[in-house]
Amino acid sequence: MQDRTFNTALEIGRAEPELKHDVSYDLLLSTIDAFLANQNICYAIKEMSKNSAEEQREKCIDLFVACGDYKKVINGFGSICTSIKFYTIHENNLSRSASQFVLVYQKLNDNRFTAVKLCIYSSYKINNWLYFSSEELLKTRVYSTSKNYWTLNYSNSFIYTLSKAIENKHAEEEQFQDLCECCKRASNGIKSHLRRFLCDDSINMLINALNSQSSDCLNDNVELLSKNLRNTDGNKISDFLPKSIDLVRSILKPPGLVVGILGRDGSGKSTFVNEITKTLGGCFSNTITFKRHPKIFYKELIFKKGEDYHFSKPHLYKERGYMASFLKLNLLLVEFLVGYWLKVFPLKRKAFLILYDRYFIDVLADPLRYRIKGNKLFIKMIHYILPQPDIWIILDLSTEVLMQRKQELTFEMSEKLRQEYLNLQKILPNCMVVSNEKELQKTVDNATAHILYTMRRKLLNIS
């Protein structure tokens, strides 16, 4: 995407952009409608029901356009969103005929961010099988006077929602209610449409589940539906070359994000991780958290020698000798290195948000926690060998406040440890120190703004 009008401050890298404007979800829909109408582009929109969308932090829109208009829409999408203060922080090519954009915006007087996932299709495919062509969907579209834009008709909306649920191996409650509503309004044509994709037994099971208002019945049989859906006599399309290009692109520039979170015991890392996951989850395909390390080879108990060990009080124990420390550091090197390529990188390619509650560099700031006695130069050398998180966040608070939360260390030791963590800024690129003394929500909001800002710069290739 060639959009570089995000913010003058962002262009020169001097300050973070101000995302908060008088914007709304309805403004995005009306702007998309106006843009497509001005370009004489035929389209149809499929979105979540308004009530569900208003209750959730994440909103979803699927936009269908003709094959000939697909590139035009993709190329112009960034500028029209930026013009109304919706900022693209992530984009992903789902296939040769589908792209996904993740947008964020803030309303006035609301510090929270709202994510909007918008998928643009010129055709809809599952595992290279063509299920809907844009021409087929747009030919029978209808205009919604209540929403002021073109939508899929009820039959196509039903089939499309069902295929999405089957593809995801689960029907969300909003999807199931949408299926029931579409089935009710287009009952005469539903079965004939379904025979194109499913056998009679699967159709009867599906209709019974809808009539009984049982989403559990549908989800219990989703594997069977998935198998039948794959065996349809649809049009097989080869996407080998585009998929190969997308594979290379995902390896060179994986769309996910790895965030390393550091801080002293009692700084609120675990609670912060839980909250940031809820806040940013809608911007990614999924989220996962690793505590300390990926857990590939390293088993902490091998260094305990059968002694009682209290994980909540790691600083009560003495350092190991130089040889044991050397072995442990090398084991951690292998653990983080292999763990990244076997666990972390595959998830990053799938657009996951990966959070590390501590990372290897934590050893440099707090070696006693790991009972390591060693040369700091050797620890730094290992740090530079290892793949690094995209963003570092150090949670900080005054020692006085920390001592009220946790009194494992003396005031002097805790203050010294605080300085060690703050000194990590000197060797960690893209590092942010966030105060966690006051309301947790403010801490999360500040960190979220920094993460979204970094994602935006990454998308625009701004160093």
JOQUIUR-V801371 format. One record per run of one state. SS is the DSSP state (H for helix, E for strand, L for the rest). FROM is the first residue (numbers start at 1). TO is the last residue. If there is no record, write none. Layout:
# JOQUIUR-V801371
ss: [SS | SS]
from: [FROM | FROM]
to: [TO | TO]
This chain:
# JOQUIUR-V801371
ss: [L | H | L | E | L | H | L | E | L | H | L | E | L | H | L | E | L | E | L | E | L | E | L | E | H | L | E | L | E | L | H | L | H | L | H | L | H | L | H | L | H | L | E | L | H | L | E | L | H | L | E | L | H | L | H | L | H | L | E | L | H | L | H | L | H | L | E | L | H | L | H | L | E | L | H | L]
from: [1 | 8 | 13 | 20 | 21 | 25 | 39 | 43 | 48 | 50 | 56 | 58 | 66 | 67 | 84 | 87 | 96 | 98 | 107 | 114 | 122 | 123 | 127 | 129 | 134 | 140 | 142 | 145 | 149 | 152 | 154 | 168 | 173 | 186 | 187 | 195 | 200 | 212 | 215 | 221 | 222 | 231 | 235 | 237 | 240 | 253 | 257 | 263 | 269 | 284 | 286 | 292 | 300 | 304 | 311 | 317 | 322 | 350 | 352 | 358 | 362 | 366 | 367 | 371 | 376 | 386 | 391 | 397 | 399 | 406 | 411 | 427 | 431 | 436 | 440 | 460]
to: [7 | 12 | 19 | 20 | 24 | 38 | 42 | 47 | 49 | 55 | 57 | 65 | 66 | 83 | 86 | 95 | 97 | 106 | 113 | 121 | 122 | 126 | 128 | 133 | 139 | 141 | 144 | 148 | 151 | 153 | 167 | 172 | 185 | 186 | 194 | 199 | 211 | 214 | 220 | 221 | 230 | 234 | 236 | 239 | 252 | 256 | 262 | 268 | 283 | 285 | 291 | 299 | 303 | 310 | 316 | 321 | 349 | 351 | 357 | 361 | 365 | 366 | 370 | 375 | 385 | 390 | 396 | 398 | 405 | 410 | 426 | 430 | 435 | 439 | 459 | 463]
